[in-house]
Amino acid sequence: MKKLYTLSFVLLASLSFGQTPIGLIGVNVPYIEDFSGMGATLTTYLPGWTAINISNGATLSMAVTNGVASTGNAYNVGAIGDEERAFGTLADATITPALGAVFQNNTGSTVSKISIQTRMEQWKESGNAGINETVAFYYSLDATSLSTGTWTPVSTLNLNEKLTLATTNSAVNGNLSANYTNMANIISGLNWANGANLWIKWVDTNDSGTNGMYAIDNFIISVNQVLGVKQNTIAGLNMYPNPVSKGTLYITSNSSEAKSVSVFDLLGKQVLNTKTSNSTVNVSSLRAGSYIVKITEEGKTDTKKLIIE
């Protein structure tokens, strides 16, 4: 697994039955998760992510492993002591996990198309070469948890067993190219209303014999298309200087109306929220680095990348 440095963020929104949705705020502004934030020891879920036992809907207590674990569960998986991690599942006769996340449409418009990319990593061989194991992918626009709602399958995002001839049920390194598969898919025809949630999940099954361990990594989701809205909808929008070195950012447009300005860091944390009616925004409190600026004017929204020196 390689650490991802692509610009990304999470807009944390309102609670949904105890689960915090991951906000998507614009077209082609991706949310990226490489799960390294779990570290080598963390057993709590990252914001927006969770896992349940599908047999009873109970939330699973995530465990840490390097692939040697043999009991059904959701796992923070990676090499021992390595900060590079993946989010994994292992099924047995008692626990059949479903891994998933919830996203909120904060684009201001109805979303009709999204893209999802991820990597399947196999961290444990199965014990039965006669079965090609699959952890099936689904999404839902009416779910309120991983155990409710109507779900639509997308087979191209299934986690399919890579080491199909293996029989030893041994741990392997999922970061090796021989043990992972990259996947991508565009889901179109959606009617994902602004402010509504979209859930995704991968559902494991207890196959005959000892099961393999499969994980997701390098996950990317992005809004590709919204209905009835053109990009760059704020006419004449200009943001300068960029990079900013003296603490003052200027935001102008063809309109003299006040603008709402929200700034997010690369981890998705909102670090500034203000309004400007005279085009100036004080960003002196921000540390040097890269940010995303969300600008709203008269119901229209745009996003721009900002560099603070």
Helices and strands as residue ranges (DSSP letters): E 11-12, E 22-24, E 31-33, G 36-38, E 49-53, E 63-65, E 73-77, E 86-90, E 97-105, E 111-124, E 134-140, E 152-153, G 155-157, E 159-160, G 177-179, E 180-192, E 197-203, E 213-226, E 238-240, E 248-252, E 259-264, E 270-276, E 280-282, E 289-297, E 300-308
